[in-house]
Structure formats: C-alpha cells, structure tokens
C-alpha cells in the first residue's frame, strides 16, 4: 500500500468518524434514536 493510499484511507475513516459524532450529538436530543442494550449474564460454575 502506497503512502497516497494510506492517506486516502485515513481521510475516509476521519470522515466516517465525523459523521458518527454528528449523529451521536443529534441523537442525544432525540429519544427515538437511543438504543438500549441489555446484558444477559448467567452464573456458571467452573
């Protein structure tokens, strides 16, 4: 992979992260976009 390709891939990742940050900032004020993840834990004996 050349340096130019590495730079292009890094820019794509930065753009994606910026879009996610904007989405998260908007979703903080929009309850419909909040996702609730439940943890399912079980007690197991080794």
C-alpha positions as CSV (number, residue, x, y, z in Angstrom):
1,X,0.0,0.0,0.0
2,X,1.4,3.3,-1.0
3,X,1.5,6.4,1.1
4,X,-1.1,8.0,-1.0
5,X,-3.4,5.1,-0.5
6,X,-2.8,5.2,3.3
7,X,-3.7,8.9,3.4
8,X,-6.8,8.3,1.3
9,X,-8.0,5.5,3.7
10,X,-7.2,7.7,6.7
11,X,-9.3,10.5,5.3
12,X,-12.2,8.1,4.7
13,X,-12.0,6.9,8.3
14,X,-11.9,10.5,9.6
15,X,-14.9,11.5,7.5
16,X,-16.8,8.4,8.9
17,X,-15.9,9.3,12.5
18,X,-17.0,12.9,12.0
19,X,-20.4,11.7,10.6
20,X,-20.8,9.4,13.6
21,X,-20.0,12.2,16.0
22,X,-22.6,14.4,14.4
23,X,-25.2,11.6,14.5
24,X,-24.5,11.0,18.2
25,X,-24.8,14.7,19.0
26,X,-28.1,14.9,17.3
27,X,-29.3,11.6,18.9
28,X,-28.6,12.9,22.4
29,X,-31.7,15.1,21.9
30,X,-33.8,12.6,20.1
31,X,-35.1,9.8,22.3
32,X,-36.2,7.8,19.3
33,X,-32.6,7.1,18.3
34,X,-31.4,5.9,21.7
35,X,-30.6,2.2,21.7
36,X,-30.8,0.2,24.9
37,X,-28.5,-2.8,25.0
38,X,-29.3,-5.4,27.7
39,X,-26.7,-7.5,29.2
40,X,-27.6,-11.2,29.7
41,X,-25.4,-12.7,32.3
42,X,-25.6,-16.2,33.8
43,X,-23.9,-17.6,36.8
44,X,-21.8,-20.6,35.8
45,X,-19.8,-22.8,37.9
46,X,-16.5,-23.9,36.5
